[in-house]
Amino acid sequence: MVVAEGVSKWFGDLVAVSEVSFSVGPGVTAVLGPNGAGKSTLMRVLCGLTAPSQGRVRVLGRNPRTDLGLRRHVALVPQQDSVFEVLNVLEFVRLAAVLEELPDPDAAARRALALVELDPDDRRPIATYSKGMRQRAKVAHALVHDPTVIVLDEPLTGLDPRQRLHMIDLFQRLGAEGRCVLVSSHVLEEVERFGSRVLVIAQGRLAAQGDFRAIRDLMNDRPLRVRVRAEPARALASRLVETGCAVGVRLEDDRTITVDTDDVQRFRRQVAVLAREGGARLLEVVPLDDDLESVFRYLVERR
Amino acid sequence: MTVALYRLFLRTIARRGRLAALGGLGLVGVAIALAVRGSDEADAGASFVNGFGLVVVVPVVALVFASAVLGDTQEDGTLVYLWLKPVARWRIVAAAALAVATVVFPLVGVPLVVAAALTGDGADLIVGTAVATAVGLAAYSGLFLWLGLRVRRSLAVGLAYILIWEGFVARAGDTASRLAIRSYTRSVLSAATGAEFELADVAQPWAVVVPIVVGLAALALATFRLGRQDVA
């Protein structure tokens, strides 16, 4: 339903998206990547807000940049918080219904607001709303015309855990109805909850794609650097290398070593045993690059 | 649907602070008009309408509202909610232009016409002021609406155009003055009242026709721009 063929986008010297190709169908697809990876730019290109510098995008077989009629079937929840501050939430969602020329804009707006659990009779201007409420108002605005393709840029930020679950449940329902739901996120745990297909974007490139479990396995298999403090450290270091638990060990000082391992599970199981065997007292084990950034870096370098 | 857009734009530009500040400018004009009333100088009333109304109030008020109507939505990221809708681009621009007209014509026209009447210089001045103000607002509003979409700091760029181009460069010669809306509005006033101003030599009906065409052409440009620009 959404197809990108060799899509690149650059702004002057800055390459935001580089040679991204994929094809997604009905259901929820997560777009995972760290901040600044090019997710938002990619989503803007998919919705036609900006033309790709190179490559081609097709949504439902049509060009999102030029095809005004296609917009009846597409919706975007943009990342920015801004909404028309002077309107109240019903007016904001109704506006979308009117611009889509729906037969009964009022009923459609109320239906959409019910989906995100916002009170349509709240007369306060949206200016007074919290981030989470704005986020839900934006989702209602996007869903009012029953779109087939729904693009959501970081829709879960600012929501509390209960709202998050509700929203994820909503996305899954929309996906199960046969719509194409593209959700971006920089939080691994969120994406895990979607339990869906994942596109991993890092440094503007498509670093990996596939089922979430496959992506997670890939991430678990990556080499990990760990700092170990033990007394004496040298004894433990030699045991780690001898047994193949580590692919590289560097002695920092008498009590500290830096260990590179490509089998995290085995290292975790073995390190205490090996320390005891080597007659060393284990003081501390700290993973050095166990953050999402390094996961993405690994996925990019792997290619 | 154009009505819904019109209402939205009207509500977003008609902020109380803006209306009060620029309405105050009109009241200042009325006060000056009362002071001019006693003057023996020939064409004092016309000089005042030209120097204060056409040079300051008309372009500045048009700038504030017209550059904001679409420019602000672009600046704060709300344009995307309109842009992604299957609405013809000209409808968006037309609704924005109508909203600006709804605000600026009463806000500028009423105090300037009242001020012209208060100077006691007669019906010619009142008619001249009304027509010159109307064509000036049409041209400036269209131009600044397009400018709001085109550049980021439209308020600063618009002020630079009013102060530097119209106030300074355009006085250097005939060709340059033809590129200043001020010389057309001034010519309208001059033709109605017989008062002499520098660079007020555009013949009728061009002094009326050209500004209106400029305003409409700017709206066409804005429509074109809206359809092809990038949206954040």
Interface residues (C-beta under 8 A of the other chain):
Chain A: R44 C47 G48 L49 T50 A51 L68 G69 R71 R72 V74 A75 L76 P78 Q80 S82 V83 F84 V86 L87 L95 A96 V98 L99 E100 E101 H141
Chain B: M1 A4 L5 L8 R11 T12 D76 G77 T78 V80 Y81 L82 W83 L84 K85 P86 V87 A88 D230 V231 A232
